[in-house]
Amino acid sequence: MKNRILTLLTAFIVSIAANAQVEEPRNILEIGVAGGLNMSQMDIQPTIRQKYINGANGGLFIRYTSEKYFKMICAAQLEVNFSQRGWEEDFDDKSGNSYKRTLNYVEIPFLAHLAFGQEPRGFQFFINLGPQIGFFLDEKEEYIGNWEVNSRPSSSRPIYGKSVENKFEYGITGGLGVELKTRIGNFFVEGRYYYGLSDIFGNSKTDDYGRSANNTIGARLGYSVAIFR
């Protein structure tokens, strides 16, 4: 009796496995544009008092969807973006003075795009996650108020007028968002965070800073269309 039950259960499971397709192939290529706002600070040691600064981000992306695994739609996404980062030093001397540095980059994220929801039309919730590299373009310093570099504490002076030394950077980035798939294209909104793993200044024992990496929170709106599916 037990063997018969085991045989029937085995046959039932095999039947389900034969009729259920765990991996459903997809072949969708999309191109799109996205843009929005950055809020940035610098992760720096020794620490300085900072406020977030706002900057623009925007660029192009290409996304290839290869399969649906259970309920997860799996894709790879490559982006090329312009991104403004930096920081603003928040002086605690009640003078109202401040110091602001804006850094401009071309950034290239390599992302896994994992989506859940309706297809081919409807809402999808998605996660973007992967490594990112960046190439420094230029920078701008602003001395706000009426003050002199020599009036600042000696520990903070090296940063003023000190140009970015490492033009190439890398880190990890991730985002959460919602996308609406329609007949005329796909519209999405996303929140994203970038954590820099490289430093913009030298970080040896003889350098002024042991850590000087970009940290950025971003919000983006975007639109894409399918080239083929």
Residue pairs with C-beta under 8 A, 6 or more apart in sequence:
22 69
22 70
23 67
23 68
23 69
24 67
24 68
24 69
25 66
25 67
26 65
26 66
26 67
26 68
26 73
26 229
27 65
27 66
27 228
27 229
28 63
28 64
28 65
28 75
28 226
28 228
28 229
29 62
29 63
29 64
29 65
29 226
29 227
29 228
29 229
30 62
30 63
30 64
30 65
30 186
30 224
30 225
30 226
30 227
31 60
31 61
31 62
31 63
31 224
31 225
31 227
32 60
32 61
32 62
32 63
32 186
32 222
32 223
32 224
32 225
33 58
33 59
33 60
33 61
33 222
33 223
33 224
34 58
34 59
34 61
34 79
34 81
34 188
34 190
34 220
34 221
34 222
34 223
35 56
35 57
35 58
35 59
35 220
35 221
35 222
36 56
36 57
36 58
36 218
36 219
36 220
36 221
37 54
37 55
37 56
37 57
37 218
37 219
38 54
38 55
38 56
38 57
38 83
38 84
38 85
38 216
38 217
38 218
39 52
39 53
39 54
39 216
39 217
39 218
40 52
40 53
40 55
40 84
40 85
40 86
40 87
40 214
40 215
40 216
40 217
41 50
41 51
41 52
41 53
41 87
41 215
42 50
42 86
42 87
42 101
42 200
42 212
42 213
42 214
42 215
43 196
43 211
43 212
43 213
43 214
43 215
44 87
44 209
44 211
44 212
44 213
45 209
45 210
45 211
45 212
46 155
46 209
46 210
48 89
48 156
48 159
49 89
49 90
49 91
49 92
50 87
50 88
50 89
50 90
51 87
51 88
51 89
51 90
51 98
52 87
52 88
52 217
53 86
53 87
53 88
53 100
53 102
55 83
55 84
55 85
55 86
55 102
56 82
56 83
56 84
57 81
57 82
57 83
57 84
57 218
57 220
58 81
58 82
59 79
59 80
59 81
59 82
59 107
60 79
60 80
60 81
61 77
61 78
61 79
61 80
61 222
61 224
62 77
62 78
63 75
63 76
63 77
63 78
63 113
63 224
64 75
64 76
64 77
65 73
65 74
65 75
65 113
66 74
66 75
66 76
67 73
67 74
68 74
68 119
71 116
72 114
72 115
72 116
73 114
73 115
73 116
73 117
73 119
73 124
74 112
74 113
74 114
75 112
75 113
75 114
75 115
76 110
76 111
76 112
76 113
77 109
77 111
77 112
77 113
77 128
78 108
78 109
78 110
78 111
79 107
79 108
79 109
79 111
80 106
80 107
80 108
81 106
81 107
81 108
81 109
82 104
82 105
82 106
82 107
83 104
83 105
83 106
83 107
83 134
83 216
83 218
84 102
84 103
84 104
84 105
85 102
85 103
85 104
85 105
85 214
85 216
86 100
86 101
86 102
86 103
86 139
87 100
87 101
88 98
88 99
88 100
88 101
89 98
89 99
89 100
89 156
89 159
90 98
91 97
91 98
91 99
95 145
95 147
96 145
97 143
97 144
97 145
97 146
97 147
98 144
98 145
99 141
99 142
99 143
99 144
99 160
100 141
100 142
100 144
101 139
101 140
101 141
101 142
102 139
102 140
102 142
103 136
103 139
103 164
103 200
103 214
104 136
104 137
104 138
104 139
105 134
105 135
105 136
105 137
105 169
106 134
106 135
106 137
107 132
107 133
107 134
107 135
107 194
108 132
108 133
108 134
109 128
109 130
109 131
109 132
109 173
110 130
110 131
110 132
111 128
111 129
111 130
111 173
112 127
112 128
112 129
112 130
113 126
113 127
113 128
114 126
114 127
114 128
114 129
115 124
115 125
115 126
115 127
115 179
116 124
116 125
116 126
117 123
117 124
117 125
118 124
118 181
119 181
120 181
120 229
121 181
121 182
121 183
122 180
122 181
123 178
123 179
123 180
123 181
124 178
124 179
124 180
124 181
125 176
125 177
125 178
126 176
126 177
126 178
126 179
126 188
126 190
127 174
127 175
127 176
128 173
128 174
128 175
128 176
128 177
128 190
128 192
129 172
129 173
129 174
129 175
130 172
130 173
130 174
131 170
131 171
131 172
131 173
132 170
132 171
132 172
132 173
132 194
133 168
133 169
133 170
134 168
134 169
134 170
134 171
134 214
135 167
135 168
135 169
136 164
136 166
136 167
136 168
136 169
136 200
139 163
139 164
141 160
141 161
143 160
149 157
149 160
149 161
150 157
152 160
158 208
158 209
159 208
159 209
162 201
162 208
164 200
164 201
165 200
165 201
165 202
166 198
166 199
166 200
166 201
166 202
168 198
169 196
169 198
169 200
169 213
169 214
170 196
170 197
170 198
171 194
171 195
171 196
171 197
171 198
171 213
171 214
172 194
172 195
172 197
173 192
173 193
173 194
173 195
174 192
174 193
175 190
175 191
175 192
175 193
175 218
175 220
176 190
176 191
177 188
177 189
177 190
177 191
177 220
178 188
178 189
179 186
179 187
179 188
180 186
180 187
180 188
185 223
185 224
185 225
186 223
186 224
186 225
186 226
187 221
187 222
187 223
188 221
188 222
188 223
188 224
189 219
189 220
189 221
189 222
190 219
190 220
190 222
191 217
191 218
191 219
191 220
192 217
192 218
192 219
192 220
193 216
193 217
193 218
194 214
194 215
194 216
194 218
195 213
195 215
196 213
196 214
196 215
197 213
198 213
199 209
199 211
199 212
199 213
200 212
200 213
200 214
201 207
201 208
201 209
201 212
202 209
203 209
203 210
203 211
203 212
